[in-house]
Each structure stands twice: as C-alpha cells, then as structure tokens.
Amino acid sequence: MNHQIIDTAAAPQAIGTYSQAVKVGNTVYLSGQIPLVPETMTLIDGGSAEQIHQVFRNLRAVAQAAGGELNNIVKLNVFLTDLTHFPLINEIMAQYFTPPYPARAAIGVASLPKGAAVEMDAILVLSI
C-alpha cells in the first residue's frame, strides 16, 4: 500500500500506537484529537467551549500538515462525554467551517483519554 504518515509538531504528538494522520492518495484519515495543547501535552484550561476550540485547532494543524484545511473534511466524528454540549459543538463548528458542511456523527461516550470532554476524528479529501 502506498501511503504517507502525516506528523506535525503543531498538533499533539500521538500518545499511543497510532499516527496523527495517514494519507492514501488524496484521502487523509485524521486520528482522534482531544483538547491537548501541543506545547505542553496537557488539557487546555477552561470548560467545554475551550476544549472544543482546541480540538478544532488540533485537527486544523494536522489537516494543514497534510496539505489541506478543515473545509476539506468530508466526514467528522464527534465524541462527547456529555451530549448536552451538542448545541455548543454546532455553535463553535460554524466558526471553523463554511457550507457545505461535512457529514458528521455525534456519539455520547462514558469517558475519553486524559479526562477530556470531547474528541474528534475526521476524513478529508484533498483537491486533485
């Protein structure tokens, strides 16, 4: 298989046996990002809104390292420990994406790594 591993210091380094992203052809599979600050590898201070913003910044950094942007995302998965934050996801996502929006799933989970309130992964397609 012809693939390229995407790695950038502008996003948190992998904390397990995975890559930040893998590019196969024009498709990039972005691993889950939690609200870690890349420079400290600790959760961002603040509440759910700050965590959501940090996850989008982390996803954007990996997308850019792969040669794309957030608007190249065609599928976004959102994992939340509290589904009452779903309206907040919509509000903040509108600050990072423009229509047409990607396909998306929002999944409630019992817990996430490092005690994060949110995690997102994505698939993006680069322009030919």
C-alpha positions in Angstrom: 0.0 0.0 0.0 1.3 3.4 -0.9 0.6 5.7 2.0 2.2 8.7 3.8 2.3 9.3 7.5 1.4 12.8 8.5 3.2 14.3 11.5 3.4 17.8 12.8 4.6 19.5 16.0 1.7 22.0 15.6 -0.7 19.3 17.0 -0.3 17.0 20.0 2.0 14.1 19.4 0.5 10.6 19.5 0.1 9.2 23.0 -0.3 5.6 21.8 0.4 3.3 18.9 -1.1 5.5 16.1 -0.1 8.3 13.7 -1.6 11.8 13.7 -2.9 11.0 10.2 -2.3 8.7 7.2 -2.6 9.9 3.6 -3.6 7.4 1.0 -3.9 9.0 -2.5 -6.0 12.2 -2.0 -7.7 10.9 1.2 -6.4 11.7 4.6 -7.5 9.8 7.7 -7.1 12.0 10.8 -6.8 10.2 14.1 -8.8 11.4 17.1 -7.8 14.6 18.7 -8.5 15.6 22.2 -8.0 19.1 23.6 -4.3 18.8 24.4 -2.1 21.9 24.0 0.7 20.7 21.7 3.5 22.5 23.5 2.6 21.1 26.9 0.7 17.9 26.0 -1.8 18.8 28.8 -5.5 19.5 28.5 -6.4 23.1 27.8 -7.6 25.1 30.8 -11.2 26.1 30.8 -14.6 24.5 30.1 -16.2 22.6 27.3 -16.0 25.5 24.8 -12.3 25.9 25.2 -11.9 22.2 24.8 -13.9 22.1 21.6 -11.9 25.1 20.2 -8.6 23.3 21.0 -9.8 20.1 19.2 -10.6 22.1 16.1 -7.2 23.9 16.2 -5.5 20.5 16.6 -7.5 19.0 13.7 -6.7 22.1 11.6 -2.9 21.7 12.3 -3.0 18.1 11.1 -5.1 18.9 8.1 -2.6 21.7 7.1 0.3 19.3 7.6 -1.3 17.0 5.1 -1.8 19.9 2.6 -5.5 20.6 3.3 -7.8 22.7 5.5 -10.8 22.0 7.7 -13.1 22.6 4.8 -11.5 19.6 3.1 -13.1 17.3 5.7 -15.8 15.2 4.3 -16.6 13.2 7.5 -16.3 14.3 11.1 -16.9 12.1 14.1 -17.5 13.9 17.5 -17.3 12.0 20.7 -18.8 13.8 23.8 -18.9 12.7 27.4 -21.9 15.0 27.8 -24.4 15.2 24.9 -25.9 18.3 26.4 -22.9 20.1 24.8 -24.1 19.1 21.3 -25.6 22.7 20.7 -22.2 24.1 21.7 -20.5 21.8 19.0 -22.8 23.3 16.4 -22.1 26.9 17.5 -18.4 26.5 17.6 -18.2 24.3 14.4 -19.7 27.2 12.5 -16.7 29.3 13.4 -14.3 26.8 11.7 -16.3 25.5 8.7 -18.3 27.1 5.9 -21.1 25.4 4.0 -21.4 22.8 2.6 -20.6 21.2 5.9 -19.1 17.7 6.2 -21.1 14.6 7.1 -21.0 14.2 10.8 -21.8 11.9 13.7 -22.0 12.8 17.4 -21.6 10.0 19.8 -22.0 10.0 23.6 -19.3 8.1 25.4 -18.6 7.3 29.1 -15.1 8.7 29.1 -12.2 9.8 26.9 -8.4 9.8 27.2 -6.9 12.1 29.8 -10.4 13.0 31.1 -11.2 15.1 28.0 -14.8 16.1 27.4 -14.5 15.9 23.6 -12.6 14.0 20.9 -13.0 14.3 17.2 -11.6 12.4 14.2 -12.1 13.1 10.5 -11.6 12.0 6.9 -10.6 14.7 4.5 -10.1 14.7 0.7 -7.5 16.9 -0.9 -8.1 18.7 -4.2 -6.7 17.0 -7.2 
